[in-house]
């Protein structure tokens, strides 16, 4: 693993960036006629919990390209 390659978490800007991203997402969802009903049951502070609960995913090791499988035709 190349230590010079940042994790996606660091590349995005860390926790402050994830907090801004989720806050903006939920602001826009509330105004969207299709998505608003899906998220209507979530409390007003839900967006504050999302970045913290997703840290394991975002702070994981850097993305490593792996060979893709070739599917015979």
C-alpha positions in Angstrom: 0.0 0.0 0.0 1.4 3.4 -1.0 1.4 5.7 2.1 1.3 8.7 -0.1 -2.2 7.9 -1.3 -4.7 9.4 1.1 -7.8 7.6 2.3 -11.0 8.8 0.8 -11.8 10.4 4.2 -8.7 12.6 4.0 -9.1 13.3 0.3 -12.7 14.5 0.9 -11.6 16.9 3.7 -12.2 14.9 6.8 -15.1 15.1 9.2 -15.9 18.8 8.6 -16.4 18.1 4.9 -18.6 15.1 5.5 -20.7 17.1 7.9 -21.2 19.8 5.3 -22.0 17.3 2.6 -24.6 15.4 4.6 -26.2 18.7 5.9 -26.5 19.9 2.3 -27.9 16.6 1.1 -30.6 16.6 3.7 -31.5 20.2 3.0 -32.0 19.4 -0.6 -33.9 16.1 0.1 -36.5 18.0 2.2 -37.3 20.1 -0.9 -37.4 17.3 -3.4 -40.9 15.9 -4.1 -39.7 12.4 -4.8 -37.1 12.0 -2.0 -38.8 14.0 0.8 -41.4 11.2 1.6 -38.6 8.6 1.9 -36.7 10.7 4.5 -39.7 12.3 6.2 -39.5 9.9 9.2 -36.0 11.0 10.1 -35.6 13.6 12.8 -34.1 17.1 12.2 -30.8 16.1 13.7 -30.4 12.9 11.7 -27.9 14.6 9.3 -25.6 15.2 12.3 -25.3 11.5 13.0 -24.6 10.3 9.5 -21.0 11.5 9.1 -20.0 10.0 12.5 -21.6 6.7 11.8 -20.1 6.3 8.4 -16.5 7.1 9.5 -15.5 3.4 9.3 -16.3 3.4 5.6 -14.8 6.8 4.7 -11.7 6.4 6.8 -10.8 3.0 5.5 -7.6 2.2 3.7 -6.9 3.9 0.4 -8.7 2.5 -2.6 -6.6 -0.1 -4.3 -7.3 -0.9 -7.9 -7.8 -4.6 -8.3 -7.8 -6.5 -11.5 -11.3 -6.9 -12.9 -12.6 -10.3 -13.9 -12.8 -10.9 -17.6 -16.2 -12.6 -18.4 -15.9 -14.8 -21.5 -18.5 -14.1 -24.2 
